Amino acid sequence: MATNSIKLLTGNSHPELASLVAQRLGIELTKIMVLQYSNQETSVTIGESVRDEDVFILQSTAPGEINDGLMELLIMINACKTASARRITAVIPNFPYARQDKKDKSRAPISAKLVANMLQTAGCNHVITMDLHASQIQGFFNVPVDNLYAEPSVLHYIRENFDVQNAVIVSPDAGGAKRATAIADRLDLPFALIHKERTKPNEVSRMTLVGDVKDKTAILVDDMADTCGTLVKAADTLIANGAQCVVAIVTHGILSGKAIESINGSKLTKVVVTNTVPHEEKKKMCPKLDTIDIAPTLAEACRRTHNGESVSFLFSHTPS
Amino acid sequence: MRRVQIFSGSSNPALCDAICERLGRAPSNCELKKFSNGETSVQVGCSIRDQDVFIVQGGGAKVNDAIMETLIMISACKGGSANKVTAVLPYFPYSKQSKKKSHRGAITARMLANLLTVAGVDHVITVDLHASQMKGFFSRPVDNLSAEPIFAKWIRQNVPNWREAVVVSKNPGGTKRVTSLADALKLNFALITTDKRRAIHDSALQSRRHSPVQSEHGGGHMNGVPVENGTNEKHGDTPDVPPKAASEKSHAGGAPDPHFRRQGLSTYFQHQRSGSSDTSSRLGVNTQYTRNVPHPDSHMSPHHSHHHSLTGISPHPLKEQHNEIPEDEEEEQEEEEMYNDDQVSNVTTGRLVQGHVVDDDYPSPSMTASMILEKDDEGNLNQMLSSIYSTTSSVVGHDSHALGGVDVDASDEDDEPQDHIERMITLVGEVRNKTIFIVDDMIDRAGSWVAAAELAVKRCGAKKVYCIATHGLFGSGTLEEMDECKCIDKVIVTNSFPLGEEVTRRYKKLLVLDLSHLLSEAIRRNHYGETISPLYSYYLD
């Protein structure tokens, strides 16, 4: 019987995370060349055999080059498929187009569904992702999707870094209430909610706080921070309501547009993101940024998927 | 046209405007933008329920963005209950990646076809696919239109003495495209091939075998060569010519062309600078293609060698040293036979150094270690792996060696000879004092065009050079390079890629022909369910 081992491939979007995962798994990254022709077309060459191997392709989506990253991922999947890989698992910690998941206006595209179809068309057999914007996206796929949670890592971080007795978990919008209450329950902390009235995407108008934050460390929890308009306004609201200091913990720190300037000029003491999205450059420009490493969770999910073990352990525990 | 909506992608709105103008309407309203994180957002601005939707997306600078935009637009229209969604993609992206090269490359074009299907496209209209086989990648109907009638019309109306012109293919893979235009205009054609490997340098021998090519006819005609003209000019003294070689050629080089045949082209390969003296002109023939010959010591090598060079196959790169080995007696026999041939020679070779044709006495670039490495039987593989091992793997515009390893289809590696390696470039056919049209499907980089033009003008005496291609991708610097090249007189492309007015004003040699007539007619005919085959004929005569 042929050996069937893990092959971890990565594109150009987030090589740091890939090497962390590979290190954690104790393997070398598979040699692959992903480059762009002068006409911007992406070309992929896999440098070693993947025949009959268990292939994992890790690709994050860096802000600004989402479409390039996605095409890279699709072409890599397709290259492995044509190279007779046994199983192809796409590890997409930050699922692209996750926010376009419903037909909220007439003739609006459900782009998340399109991306799901594209991944399957390219030849993907399994998807591992993290903190999907809406869990319904799992249902867009006809292949298994493991939606991992950053929550155990976040809990770990809160316990280590904050005075848990004097904190309150705050959700910056109604949609994130479930996520925030889950964390509050696990930490046995009070919970507050900010209601926001949204007029356009990436723009926030008015905010109302529900709950008590007086003289406490308010911990804002959300799944993604893009332009950070919500977080900055929420911080203002919380300070106005007597919070001692405001910290934001976000899974996907996309931090596009003017996010860095907004954070620097805001009342937030700290913004903690996971490394699902590359942000090393931004960290240099923004001292308030801090990182939670979720590579161990991803690596463990890959290992368990490969060995056919249960992944649900990771929903509540961090591999240490 | 009622119950039709035409949407424009963001990559080439001018083309869509032109199409809509011809159809007497305005492009339908559709808001395209990007979120600050780079995700594409599409909002269809008018009702499309139960209507015929056409989405026009030309080529553009950001290919991947354009693809995502097209897919999302298709998906939005399908989700908005459109009756039929047609993607109008004059340049089909990734069409160069239409086959599996060795070393686990992806067939991206096929994947893209599947992606379009999955997004919900019902019909695709495109122009001059890189390979027409790609139609088979789709499970939906594809109309592969041709820009050839547009070029043919332009040539008839604008080129003085076009009846005396010659159509030239700058690589063997594009021969079919070229013969088709040549047939349409009833012109002769010629073809250019570039030796993949570096030529042999032996300046010491240069003096011994030094003579201009053109004057050498009769000096060393290859007995087997008429075979690949598709003729029966077999000599009595070449009994070993296998008849199948002739049929092989007609497969490889496209339909046998009567004009080409009439030219009575007898091929003679002259390697004017190299080869050891004791092998004389026979070697003059053989060294030229040594690196292409599957088995150079066999009798039949001339046929095979030329056949392979024409189809661009270089399966067994030989080591340099071979040329220093004196040929055996059998080959000397053959050498005599060649002197019997008195056909006119019209094969011209030139040396290509750093992408330019140079004189025979140009100093040879010295051989470096890396070149010796490349001489290896697995040179391609070695180079590929070494570039993977090296950390700087993402070199933009790297040579195709690195992309696919051993190439078996010359049509895909036509561009950019490796700068530091000298190569041989050969023109087969007669172009002296003639206007030539170098034709291909796209202009991405300038290298092969400049080399072909320089060979035709400097070595073969062509009078005027027109470069004609459907898709002007024009990678960075390409237009400048072609504009500066003194051997190129005109560059003609269509507007499948957006080339603004200021570009056409800046580059005097550039001429952009309009595709919108073709596309609008295809859209109109598709909507009304009429045949589109008249669009392939010369309706503009």
Interface residues (C-beta under 8 A of the other chain):
Chain A: N12 K31 I32 M33 V34 L35 Q36 Y37 S38 N39 Q40 E41 T42 S43 V44 T45 I46 G47 S49 V50 P63 G64 E65 I66 N67 D68 L70 M71 L74 I75 M76 N78 A79 C80 K81 T82 A83 P96 Y97 R99 Q100 K103 K105 S106 R107 A108 P109 I110 S111 K113 L114 N117 M118 Q120 T121 A122 P201 N202 D226 T227 I254 S256 G257
Chain B: F35 S36 N37 G38 E39 T40 S41 V42 Q43 V44 S47 I48 A61 K62 V63 N64 D65 I67 M68 L71 I72 M73 S75 A76 C77 G79 G80 P93 Y94 K96 Q97 K100 H103 R104 G105 A106 I107 T108 M111 N114 L115 T117 V118 A119 M384 L385 S387 I388 Y389 S393 S394 V395 V396 G397 H398 A402 L403 G404 D444 R445 L473 G475 S476
